[in-house]
């Protein structure tokens, strides 16, 4: 019987109720009734988006460093210490790096 079929190779997969509901919603939005045609179209022509979060992790690391430096300065000031220009310059350099990283990430996201 499979010799007469135009597409003799069958592919099966399982979904839960939530996934099935989402599939039906997307099919309705695409105005597609035939599930097999929808699946074939999505598998062959759909997009898979893979995101590289290494730059986001770097930004989180920079943010953590800047926050730690700010907390150290606040503790120092609260204990009666003086604020030195080197402390301010270090914070400014950290925040400059942080904002530079944020701009790079936003520029790359805008291209997606």
C-alpha positions in Angstrom: 0.0 0.0 0.0 2.8 2.5 0.7 4.1 2.0 -2.8 1.2 4.1 -4.2 1.5 7.0 -1.7 3.1 10.2 -2.8 4.7 10.5 0.7 5.3 7.0 2.0 7.5 8.0 5.0 5.5 8.7 8.1 6.8 10.8 11.0 5.1 10.7 14.4 5.5 12.7 17.6 3.5 13.3 20.8 2.2 16.4 22.4 0.4 17.2 25.6 -3.0 19.0 25.8 -1.5 22.5 26.1 0.7 21.9 23.1 -2.2 20.5 21.1 -4.3 23.5 21.9 -1.5 25.9 20.8 -1.0 24.0 17.6 -4.8 24.3 16.8 -4.6 28.0 17.6 -1.7 28.5 15.3 -3.3 26.5 12.5 -6.5 28.6 12.8 -4.4 31.8 12.7 -2.7 30.5 9.5 -6.1 29.4 8.1 -4.9 25.8 7.7 -7.2 23.0 8.3 -5.1 20.0 7.4 -2.8 19.1 10.3 -0.4 17.1 8.2 0.0 20.0 5.7 0.6 22.4 8.6 3.2 20.2 10.2 5.0 19.6 6.9 5.0 23.4 6.1 6.3 24.3 9.6 9.0 21.6 9.5 10.2 22.4 6.0 9.7 26.2 6.0 9.5 27.2 9.7 12.3 29.0 11.6 14.3 27.7 14.5 15.7 30.5 16.5 18.7 29.7 18.6 19.9 32.4 20.9 23.4 32.8 22.2 23.2 34.2 25.7 26.9 34.6 26.2 26.7 38.3 25.9 23.7 38.5 28.2 25.7 36.5 30.8 28.6 38.9 30.4 26.2 41.8 31.0 24.8 40.2 34.1 28.4 39.6 35.3 29.2 43.3 34.7 26.0 44.4 36.5 26.8 42.1 39.4 30.3 43.7 39.7 29.0 47.2 39.5 26.4 46.5 42.1 28.9 44.9 44.4 31.2 47.9 44.0 28.3 50.3 44.8 27.3 48.2 47.9 30.9 48.3 49.1 31.0 52.1 48.7 27.7 52.5 50.5 28.9 50.3 53.4 32.1 52.3 53.6 30.2 55.6 53.6 27.7 54.4 56.2 30.6 53.4 58.5 31.9 57.0 58.4 34.4 56.6 55.5 35.2 59.1 52.8 34.3 58.7 49.2 37.4 58.7 47.0 37.6 59.8 43.4 39.1 56.4 42.5 35.9 54.7 43.8 33.8 56.9 41.6 36.0 56.3 38.6 35.8 52.6 39.1 32.0 52.7 39.3 31.9 54.9 36.2 34.1 52.5 34.3 32.0 49.5 35.3 28.8 51.3 34.3 30.3 52.3 31.0 31.2 48.7 30.2 27.7 47.6 31.3 26.0 50.1 29.0 28.3 49.3 26.1 27.4 45.6 26.5 23.7 46.5 26.7 23.9 48.5 23.5 25.6 45.6 21.7 22.9 43.2 22.7 20.1 45.6 21.7 21.7 46.2 18.3 21.9 42.4 17.7 18.4 41.9 18.9 17.1 44.6 16.5 18.6 42.6 13.6 16.5 39.5 14.4 
